[in-house]
Amino acid sequence: GLWACLMHLFFGFLLCITIIGIPWGKQHFKMAALSLAPFGKDVELGF
């Protein structure tokens, strides 16, 4: 979990450098929080 969180944070910051990558960067930050606490969290798809 910790390495996955660090990688998601790294790529989130990397993607937020460009304007086009900001939505994907935000999703990486959400996945970083989810990777620290994988049990007891629900993932909902917002279609």
C-alpha positions in Angstrom: 0.0 0.0 0.0 2.7 2.5 0.9 4.6 2.2 -2.4 1.4 2.4 -4.4 0.5 5.5 -2.5 3.8 7.1 -3.2 3.7 6.3 -6.9 0.2 7.7 -7.2 1.3 10.9 -5.5 4.3 11.2 -7.7 2.4 10.7 -10.9 -0.4 12.9 -9.7 2.0 15.8 -9.2 3.7 15.0 -12.5 0.3 15.1 -14.4 -0.8 18.3 -12.6 2.1 20.2 -14.2 0.2 20.3 -17.5 -3.4 21.8 -17.7 -4.5 18.7 -19.7 -3.3 16.3 -17.1 -5.0 17.9 -14.1 -8.2 15.7 -14.2 -6.0 12.6 -14.3 -3.7 14.0 -11.5 -6.8 14.4 -9.3 -7.7 10.8 -9.9 -4.2 9.7 -8.9 -4.6 11.6 -5.6 -7.9 9.8 -4.9 -6.2 6.5 -5.7 -3.3 7.3 -3.4 -5.8 7.8 -0.5 -7.5 4.6 -1.4 -4.3 2.6 -1.6 -3.5 3.5 2.1 -6.8 2.2 3.4 -7.9 -0.5 0.9 -10.2 -2.2 3.4 -13.5 -0.6 4.5 -13.6 1.8 1.5 -16.1 1.6 -1.2 -15.4 2.7 -4.8 -18.4 4.2 -6.6 -18.4 4.9 -10.3 -20.0 8.2 -11.2 -21.6 7.5 -14.5 
